[in-house]
Structure formats: C-alpha cells, structure tokens
Amino acid sequence: MTRAREQLISCDDTPYYHCISRVVRRAFLCGFDKLTQQDFDHRRQWVMDRLAEIDDVFCIDVCAYAIMSNHYHLVLYIDTKTVEALSDLEVIERWRKIYNGPEIIERFLKGDKLSISHHLLIDEIVETWRERLADISWYMRCLNEFIARKANAEDKCKGRFWEGRFKSQALLDEQALLTCMAYVELNPVRAKMADSPETSEFTSIKQRIEELPDDVKSASNKEKSKQKHPLALKPFLAQGDILKDQIPYHMKEYLHLVDWSGRAVREDKRGAIDGQLPPVLQRLGIDEYYWCEAMKPKGNRRFSRAIGCQCNLREYAKKLEIGWVKGIRLCSRLFPA
C-alpha cells in the first residue's frame, strides 16, 4: 500500500535515508545511449554541481552518492540540530539562495516599517522555510526539478525527465547505514563502469579517497587529487573522537570494507570470503555471507521502505500500523546479532 512521504520520512525514526531517482523508461539520459548513439555523460556533472549548490542551503548532509547513467543514489542525513539553531535571518538567507520569496520578505530585509500583522506573517513564512530546510522531499525537488528543466531545454522538448518523485528507504540503525552506503559505493563496479572503487567516477568513495591527506596517499593518487570537490561530505568518526554527529565508523575501516566487498561479490567468487574480513562487520554483528548477498546488483531490491535489525523493523512496522515490512527475513539473517 502506498504511504504518504511524511509517514516514510521521520526524524523520530532515524535521520538517515537512502534516496533513489531514475529517469523515465530507464533510458540513458545521463550517460551514453547505445540506442541513439548520443552521449549525455555531462549531465552527471550537472547533478554534482546542483548537489553542491543546495548543500549550502539545506540542513541535510550527503553521506554517500553514486551518479549512474540512468539513475542516482544518495544516502542523506537530516541535521535537525543545525536547522533548529538557525536564526530567522539565517533561514531567510539560506532559502533565498534558490528561491526569491514573497515581497514582504524583501521589505523586511530592506528595513521597511511593518505592522504587527506583517511581522506575524513573516514569522509564519520563516517557520515554513525552516521546516523545508530539513525536508528531504524539498531537497529532492530542488535537485530533480533543476536537472529536468536543464535537460529538457538541451533536448528542446517537454515532458517528464524522472520516472517519479523519488524512492526512499529509512536506515534504522548503524548496520543498515553501513550496508546501504557500501551498496551505493559499489554501483559502478557492479555495473562494470569501473574496475575498483577508487576509479568509480561520480561516487562519494572516489571523492573521499581524493580528499585524503597527502601523507596517506600513494604517489599516483596524489597526482589524481588536484581536483577540488565543491560538495562537502558528512565526515566519518576520527580516531580517538567521541561520536557526535559523524558517520559512526572509521573511514579506514570503511574503505577496507568497500574494497573487500567489491572483490567478494565478483562472479568468479560467488559468495566467497577471504581472510581479510573487515572488523567493522564483526563489531556490528553482520553475517558475512548475507552481506555479500546484499552487495550484489539486486541486493537492495530485496528491501522496501526501510532497512535495519529485525527488532527495529518490527517497531517501524508497528508505527506505520502494518504487519510486515519487505526484507525483514533477510535482515534477520544479515544482522543476526
């Protein structure tokens, strides 16, 4: 049964969400289309540029991304603490970076004399904008609408560019977040668009590798790190730090995990496990066999609106007043602890 977006996205459940948007008819409208022999690969950079632009507006952080030829993945974090701490003027300044707003806001910023009713109206507008700054639906709207208009202008046509609004999955715990981020990072490798995570164009893991300090890079990677990335990614937990709002694992372990997963799910190593099992899997109680199953191309499709440990999924289903969530059996095997 279809659910309203406000029921599927709630910070009371989790601040982490996996969002997916796919173009109409699954056409290669952001890559090389073999059918028409047209190359639209430059549009993937449009997505990156727009993400960087709205990153300065919304209080929503990007944890992971992968921009593919006919769809993209985002793992997002809703930063409620930041949006609540913003002053009214900061809210106005952020929102007006992408939208003009009504005339009354212009008059307020100019310092015009306004009545009490005008100030009440301004307070109402600011409160609406504040809510939108932490709203994933508005975030995705600002991203997708911009890309659709630009692509249609380039194609000199009208009509829908995206298949629908977007799909979202609630990531209910650390295990779900880790699983989804690694799944997103490995999209180009599984699609045979790249041989390794560090060569996967338009992915967050490639960006993170390029942004590593020079003292931990090889000579070849130092040469590749000249490019500056305008999009700021949500940081991992640093060694010795107390967990606050960071991604709750160490980046070194995460890179090891993604590299290991990319090797373990190859066709010539179906379900095989080598001796270099990343400790983060053991620490979070994740079953290594079902981890590899989840990392395969159709792995994420086995889940529906949420991913998490079995007990968290049952609580989530109870809140939505449904008896069952797709993927709960796989989650019980993937996260047995």
N, C-alpha and C positions, 0 to 999 in steps of 0.2 A: 504494500500500500504506500502511495506517495505521501511524504511528510513535508510540512512547511519547513522552510530553511531555518527559521528561528527555533524549531524544535531539534534540528540536527546539529546546529552550531550554538553551543552554550558554554561560556567560560566556567560555569558551575560544574560542568562535566570534565573539561580539560581545555587548556589554552592551545593545544597542538592539533593541527588539522592538515590532512593531505587533500589537495585540490587538483582536479584534472579538467582540462578543457581540450576538446577535439574539434577539428574543422569539419564542415559539412561533407557528407559522403566519404569521409576518411581520405579525402584527396590530399595530394602532397602540395598543399598551398603554402607551406613554409619550408619546402625542400625541392629536390629535383624530381619533377614529374616525368616518369618514363613514357607515359601515355601521350603527353603533349610535347615532350622534349623541351619543356620550359624549366628554368631554374629560378626558384623563389627562395633560395637559401638566405638571401639578405634579410628576409623578414624575421628570421630568428634573432637577428641583432636588434630589430625593432622591439621585440619583446623584452630583450635585456635592457635596452635604453629606457623603455617605459617603466620597467620594474625599478630601475634606479631613480627615476623621476618621482614615482609615487611613494618610494621608500622614505623620502623626506617629508611626506605628507601624513601618511597613516602611522599609527602606533602598532604596526604589525611587522614582525621580523621574518625574514626568509631564512629558514634552516637548511633547506636543500632545494635544488631545482634541476630540471633536465628539459631542455627545449628541443623537441624532436621535429621530424618533418611534417607530421600531421596532427600533433598534439603536444601538450607540455604538462609537466608535473611540478607542483610546488608543495613544500612542507612549510607551513606557516605557524607562527607563534603570536598569539594575541597578547600584547603588552598592556594589561589593564592598569598597572601601577603608573606607567608613564602618562597615559591618557587622563587619568584622574588628577595627576599633579599639574597638568597644563593650566595656565591662566586663561581667562576668556580671550584676551588679546592674542595669545599664542594659538589658541584654537582657530581664531579668525584668520590669522596669518597663514597657518598651515592649509586651511581649506581653500583660501583664495589663490593658492598656487596653481590650482587646477580648475576652480570654478569662480566666477565673478561674485555671485551672491546678489541679494536684493539691494535696492537703492538706499534703504535705511541703514545698512551696514556702511556704505560709502559715507553717508552723512555723519555716522558715529565716529568713523576714523578721521574725518576732517575736523572734528571737534564742534560740530554744529549744536546749537541749543535744542534739546529734545525734551518732549513731555514724558511724564511718568509712564503713560501707556506705550510710548515708543521704546522706553528702556525695558519694559516688560516683554515687548515683542522681540527685542534684541536678545534678551536672556533666553527666550524660548528658542530662537534660531541657533544661538551658540550651543545650547544643550543638545539640540538635534545634531549639529555638526560634531559635537564631542562624541556622541554615540556612534556616528558614522566612521570616525577615525579609528575605531576598534571593531569595525564591522567587516567581516570577510566578504560578505555579499557586495558591499560597496567597493571594496578593494578589487575584487574580480571584475566588477562592472567597469571601473575606471581603466583597468588593463585591457579587457576584451573589446570594449566599445571603441577604444582608441585604435587598436590594431585592425579591427574590422573596417572602420571608416578609411583608414590609410590604404588597406589592401584593395578595397572596392574602388577607391579613387585611382589607384595604379592600374587596376584591371578595366577601368571605365565601365563599371557595372553597378547594379544594385542588388540587394538581397542579403540573405544570411551568410555569414562567414563561419560562425561557430555552430556546432551541432546543437547546442543548447546553452543554458546559462553556464553551469559547471557542475561537476560531481565532487562531493566532499566525503571524507572519512574522518571520524573522530579517533584520535590516537590517545587511548585512555590511560596509558602508563608508559614507563621508560622502555619496556620491552617492545611495545607497539611502535614507539617513536624510532627506536633503533632499527627495527625491521623495515619500516616504511622508508626511512632515509636511505638505507642501503639499497633497497629495491629501486628507488628513484635514481640513485647514482649509477646503477648498473644498466640502465635502459639502453644507452648507446652500445655497450659491449654486447648485450644480448641481441640487439638488432643488427649486429655486425657493421655498425657505423664506426667503431673504434676497436683497437686491439687491447687496450688497457684503460683503466680509469683516468690516468694522467694525460691520455691523448683524446679523451672524450670532450669534444667541443661543446660549448654551451651547457656545461654542467657545473654544479657547485663544487664538486670534488676537485675538478681541474683548477678552478679559481682558488680554492683553499691551498692547493699544492703550490701554485704560482705565487701565493702571498706568504709562503713560509719564509722565515728569516734566512738570509744568505748562508749563515753558518751551519744550517742543517740540510742544505741543498747540494746536489751534485753539480759539477761544472756545467753539464748540459742543461739542467733545469734553471741555473742562474741566467743563462742566455735567454731562456724562454719566459722569464719573469719580468721582462721590460714593460709589458702592458699593465696599465693601471686599471683596476676594476672600479667603476663608479658605484656598484651595488655593494653595500655593506652587509655581510652575512652575520647571523647570530653566532657569537663565539662559543667554543667548547669550554668545558671546565679545565682550567690550567692546573698544572701540578702544584699541590700544596694549598690551593684556594678552597675556601668554603663555598659550597653550592648556594648561589643566589638565583639569578635568572638565566644562567648559562645552560647550554645543552649538557645534560648530566653524565657525560663521559669524556675521557681524554681523547684529543684529536689523534694522537699517535696510535692508540688502540683502534680508533675508528678507521683510519686509513689502512691499517693492517687487516681489519675485518673485511672491508670492501674488496681489497686486493685478493684476500684468501677466498672470499665468496665468488668473485669472478672466475677464479681458477676451478673451484669445486663444482660449479654448475655447468661446466663445459660438457658438450655432447659426448666426448670421449672419456669423461669421468663422471658419469651419471650417478649422482648421489655419493660420490667418493669423498672420503675425508682424509686429509693428510695429517702429519704430525704437528702442524703449526696452528692448532686451534686457538683463535684469539681468546684471551682470558675474560673479556667482557661477556662472551656468551655463557661461560661457566658461572660468572658472578651474578648474572641476571637470570640464571636458571633456564636458558633457552636450549631446546633439543637441537643438536647439530644436524641431524638428518632432515628434520622438518624445516629447519632454517634454509637448507639448500633447496627444498621443495618450494618454499615461499619465495626464493630469489629467482626462480625460473620465470620465463616470459608471462605465463598466465597465473603466476602465483598470487598476485594481488587481486585478481578477479574472483578468487575464492572467498574473499571477504566482501562485506557490503558497506553499510554505513558507519561501521566502527571496527577497530582492532584493539585487542587488549587481552589480558588474562581472563580466564573463564569467569571468575567471580566478578570482575569489573564489567564484563559484557552482560552478565545477568542483571546487575544493578542498573546498567544502561537500558536494557530491555524493559525492566520494571518501570523506570522513569517514563519511557515512551509508551507504556501500557500495551506492550506487545509480549508475546510469549516466547519469542525466539529471534535470534539475530543470525543472519547468514555468516558462516565461518566459525561458529562457536566450537564445533568439534575439532577443526584444525587448530584453533587457538589453544584448546586444552592439550593438544599434543605438542604444539610448538612451544608453549610456555607451561610446562608441566609443574613447575615449582610455584 
